[in-house]
Amino acid sequence: MAETPRRLEGLQRVQIGLTGLAGVILLVGLANIVIDKARQDDAALPPPVVPTLSSTNAVSPKDPLAELGVQPAPEQAPVVPDLQPDPNLRKPMDRDPQQR
């Protein structure tokens, strides 16, 4: 039986498909091994220790956000000049000019 170009092309496609399938199976197997190893390592570690405060030694900070640097303390709050009212402004601007 003579090998025709069409038959050779079909065999080549099957070989490429099987090679790709084998590669995917190997990658999934490798990922499974890595995940199992990570789970075993996590199970071997002791649980994290959470510090607790006893009620006798509890000291509440005055401004915890300022101590963390998230929010400036009130005495350090910068004044933005654009947000200050104009000292030359005599009339309130929050009312409708039609109403007096």
C-alpha positions as CSV (number, residue, x, y, z in Angstrom):
1,M,0.0,0.0,0.0
2,A,1.6,3.2,-1.2
3,E,1.8,6.2,1.2
4,T,0.0,9.1,-0.3
5,P,0.8,12.7,0.6
6,R,-2.7,13.1,2.1
7,R,-2.2,10.0,4.3
8,L,1.3,11.3,5.4
9,E,-0.2,14.7,6.3
10,G,-2.9,13.0,8.4
11,L,-0.3,10.9,10.3
12,Q,1.8,14.0,10.9
13,R,-1.3,15.8,12.3
14,V,-2.1,12.9,14.6
15,Q,1.6,12.8,15.9
16,I,1.5,16.5,16.6
17,G,-1.8,16.2,18.4
18,L,-0.6,13.3,20.5
19,T,2.6,15.1,21.4
20,G,0.6,18.2,22.4
21,L,-1.7,16.1,24.5
22,A,1.2,14.4,26.2
23,G,2.8,17.8,26.9
24,V,-0.4,19.1,28.6
25,I,-0.7,15.9,30.7
26,L,2.9,16.3,31.8
27,L,2.3,20.0,32.7
28,V,-0.9,19.2,34.7
29,G,0.9,16.4,36.5
30,L,3.9,18.7,37.4
31,A,1.5,21.4,38.7
32,N,-0.3,18.8,40.8
33,I,3.0,17.6,42.3
34,V,3.9,21.2,43.2
35,I,0.5,22.0,44.7
36,D,0.6,18.8,46.8
37,K,4.1,19.6,48.1
38,A,3.0,23.2,49.0
39,R,0.0,21.7,50.9
40,Q,2.2,19.3,52.8
41,D,4.6,22.2,53.7
42,D,1.7,24.3,54.9
43,A,0.3,21.5,57.1
44,A,3.8,21.0,58.7
45,L,4.0,24.7,59.9
46,P,2.5,25.6,63.2
47,P,-0.5,28.0,63.2
48,P,0.5,31.6,63.3
49,V,0.7,33.2,66.8
50,V,-1.6,36.1,67.3
51,P,-0.6,38.4,70.1
52,T,-3.3,39.1,72.5
53,L,-3.6,41.9,74.9
54,S,-4.7,41.3,78.5
55,S,-7.2,43.8,79.9
56,T,-4.8,45.0,82.5
57,N,-2.0,45.9,80.0
58,A,-4.2,47.3,77.3
59,V,-3.2,50.7,76.1
60,S,-5.4,52.2,73.4
61,P,-3.5,54.6,71.1
62,K,-4.8,58.1,70.6
63,D,-4.9,58.0,66.9
64,P,-4.0,54.6,65.4
65,L,-4.2,55.8,61.8
66,A,-1.8,58.5,62.5
67,E,0.6,56.1,64.2
68,L,0.5,53.9,61.2
69,G,1.2,56.8,58.9
70,V,-2.1,56.5,57.0
71,Q,-3.6,59.7,58.2
72,P,-1.7,62.8,59.4
73,A,-2.2,63.7,63.0
74,P,-4.4,66.7,63.6
75,E,-1.5,68.9,64.8
76,Q,0.4,68.0,61.6
77,A,-2.5,68.4,59.2
78,P,-1.3,70.7,56.3
79,V,-3.5,73.6,55.4
80,V,-4.2,73.8,51.7
81,P,-4.3,77.5,50.7
82,D,-6.8,76.8,47.9
83,L,-9.4,75.6,50.3
84,Q,-9.3,78.6,52.6
85,P,-12.0,81.2,52.0
86,D,-11.1,84.4,50.3
87,P,-10.8,87.1,53.0
88,N,-12.1,89.8,50.6
89,L,-15.3,87.8,50.0
90,R,-18.2,89.6,51.8
91,K,-21.3,87.7,50.6
92,P,-21.9,84.0,51.1
93,M,-21.7,82.0,47.8
94,D,-23.8,79.0,48.9
95,R,-27.1,80.8,48.3
96,D,-29.0,81.3,45.1
97,P,-28.4,84.9,43.8
98,Q,-32.1,85.2,43.0
99,Q,-33.1,84.9,46.6
100,R,-32.3,87.6,49.1
